Amino acid sequence: MILLTGATGTVGRPLVDLLRGAGAEVRAVSREAAAAGLPAGVEVVAGDPSRPDTVAEALDGVTALFLHPRAVGDAATGLAALARRRGVRRIVALSATNVDDDPSEQPSRFAGDRNREAEKAAAGSGLEWTSLRASFFAANTIAMWGAQIRGGDVVRYAYPDVSELPIHQRDIAAVAAHALLTDDLVGRRVELTGPQSLTHADMVTVIGDVLGRSLRYEELAPADAVDRLVAHGLPEPFVVALVARYGRLAGTAQPPSNDVEKVLGRPAATFAQWVADHTAAFTDQPERR
Ligand SMILES: NC(=O)c1ccc[n+]([C@@H]2O[C@H](COP(=O)([O-])OP(=O)(O)OC[C@H]3O[C@@H](n4cnc5c(N)ncnc54)[C@H](OP(=O)(O)O)[C@@H]3O)[C@@H](O)[C@H]2O)c1
């Protein structure tokens, strides 16, 4: 039995599908079990992984645990220790490529994500462990630009020349499934990136190409971008850290890793392929996506 935290999210849903497709028994823990909407055959249990006592019973009979940094919050070490006491043998943590950066330079920490702690808890758990260090999710572009592209052909955003290595969430899930189901990745930190470095402006162009539209990137001054993102409801400390990161990275590019291809035996999906899988996010109204 494999226990997943974060199963109802961006990475979790394709991971559930891949594990089920491989014939694995899957148990998913969710704070909103009744609304989880997971496929038949998945055992959904109510619990909050950030409060490990609420998932103690769900660990019974579990051989491998997927540790999701957003779902476990500050409880990664406690949950890993509890898993060990309950007889779990393996732990696979989702983490991030920037996990070794100074914490003040990791914007997601300001939104509560604990990638560093998830990796550390897995590596120090005494269990067979793997850390999946993921790059920028291609899916972030829905929140960044989806509403603007649904509404017109102009994308207003800061720093057109900041580069990312956008990765399809299905590739992260496929490597996670491999780590949970085989011994190949035990004791490893795996760098999961998309196959190409693309700037913000490049990504907008690719979205337009796939949609058959000519999109225009209109650069916002950093302070205007902060105001706009805060007005859209994002927490100000997160937004300030994010725009500061853009300022540090502008004009530079990281090389992609080929770990996805090494593990899966096929190349990572391109950003264009990801867009083709998500065109509705840039064309339809939100309730139809
Ligand atoms: N976005 C990126 O570019 C990127 C890159 C590298 C690493 N990461 C890391 O990956 C994680 C995001 O992955 P994702 O997109 O799969 O996550 P997600 O879809 O936002 O959330 C996964 C699940 O976690 C639970 N959850 C969400 N917010 C929560 C909260 N505030 N407190 C407690 N539980 C919560 C929910 O499950 P239930 O409601 O069912 O309980 C949700 O379905 C973050 O930790 C991030 O740091 C992201």
The ligand as a MOL file (V3000), in Angstrom:
LIG
                    3D

  0  0  0     0  0            999 V3000
M  V30 BEGIN CTAB
M  V30 COUNTS 48 52 0 0 0
M  V30 BEGIN ATOM
M  V30 1 N 5.1610 25.5400 -8.4210 0
M  V30 2 C 6.4380 25.3130 -8.6480 0
M  V30 3 O 7.0290 25.8480 -9.5630 0
M  V30 4 C 7.1950 24.3820 -7.7230 0
M  V30 5 C 8.5000 23.9920 -8.0270 0
M  V30 6 C 9.1690 23.1200 -7.1510 0
M  V30 7 C 8.5430 22.6780 -6.0010 0
M  V30 8 N 7.2590 23.0960 -5.7380 0 CHG=1
M  V30 9 C 6.6200 22.6720 -4.5040 0
M  V30 10 O 5.5280 21.8210 -4.8500 0
M  V30 11 C 4.4360 22.0710 -3.9770 0
M  V30 12 C 3.2270 22.4100 -4.8020 0
M  V30 13 O 2.7970 21.2290 -5.4350 0
M  V30 14 P 1.3030 21.1250 -5.9900 0
M  V30 15 O 1.1110 22.1870 -7.0010 0
M  V30 16 O 1.0750 19.7140 -6.3430 0 CHG=-1
M  V30 17 O 0.4760 21.5050 -4.6790 0
M  V30 18 P -1.0880 21.8570 -4.5900 0
M  V30 19 O -1.7940 21.2660 -5.7330 0
M  V30 20 O -1.2380 23.3260 -4.3400 0
M  V30 21 O -1.4830 21.1800 -3.2110 0
M  V30 22 C -1.4040 19.7690 -3.0280 0
M  V30 23 C -2.3800 19.3760 -1.9420 0
M  V30 24 O -1.9060 19.8250 -0.6750 0
M  V30 25 C -3.0130 20.2010 0.1410 0
M  V30 26 N -2.8280 21.6300 0.4660 0
M  V30 27 C -2.8380 22.6790 -0.3890 0
M  V30 28 N -2.6200 23.8210 0.2660 0
M  V30 29 C -2.4750 23.4900 1.5620 0
M  V30 30 C -2.2360 24.2170 2.7450 0
M  V30 31 N -2.0950 25.5530 2.7200 0
M  V30 32 N -2.1270 23.5550 3.9050 0
M  V30 33 C -2.2650 22.2280 3.9590 0
M  V30 34 N -2.5170 21.4560 2.8540 0
M  V30 35 C -2.6150 22.0930 1.6780 0
M  V30 36 C -4.2720 19.9670 -0.6680 0
M  V30 37 O -4.7680 18.6840 -0.3360 0
M  V30 38 P -6.1460 18.4420 0.4650 0
M  V30 39 O -6.9810 19.6760 0.3340 0
M  V30 40 O -6.7170 17.2460 -0.2350 0
M  V30 41 O -5.7500 18.1650 1.8710 0
M  V30 42 C -3.7440 19.9870 -2.0940 0
M  V30 43 O -4.5190 19.2460 -2.9840 0
M  V30 44 C 4.8250 23.2140 -3.0560 0
M  V30 45 O 5.2140 22.7200 -1.8050 0
M  V30 46 C 5.9860 23.8530 -3.7740 0
M  V30 47 O 6.9080 24.4620 -2.9100 0
M  V30 48 C 6.5800 23.9100 -6.5790 0
M  V30 END ATOM
M  V30 BEGIN BOND
M  V30 1 1 1 2
M  V30 2 2 2 3
M  V30 3 1 2 4
M  V30 4 1 4 5
M  V30 5 2 4 48
M  V30 6 2 5 6
M  V30 7 1 6 7
M  V30 8 2 7 8
M  V30 9 1 8 9
M  V30 10 1 8 48
M  V30 11 1 9 10
M  V30 12 1 9 46
M  V30 13 1 10 11
M  V30 14 1 11 12
M  V30 15 1 11 44
M  V30 16 1 12 13
M  V30 17 1 13 14
M  V30 18 2 14 15
M  V30 19 1 14 16
M  V30 20 1 14 17
M  V30 21 1 17 18
M  V30 22 2 18 19
M  V30 23 1 18 20
M  V30 24 1 18 21
M  V30 25 1 21 22
M  V30 26 1 22 23
M  V30 27 1 23 24
M  V30 28 1 23 42
M  V30 29 1 24 25
M  V30 30 1 25 26
M  V30 31 1 25 36
M  V30 32 1 26 27
M  V30 33 1 26 35
M  V30 34 2 27 28
M  V30 35 1 28 29
M  V30 36 1 29 30
M  V30 37 2 29 35
M  V30 38 1 30 31
M  V30 39 2 30 32
M  V30 40 1 32 33
M  V30 41 2 33 34
M  V30 42 1 34 35
M  V30 43 1 36 37
M  V30 44 1 36 42
M  V30 45 1 37 38
M  V30 46 2 38 39
M  V30 47 1 38 40
M  V30 48 1 38 41
M  V30 49 1 42 43
M  V30 50 1 44 45
M  V30 51 1 44 46
M  V30 52 1 46 47
M  V30 END BOND
M  V30 END CTAB
M  END
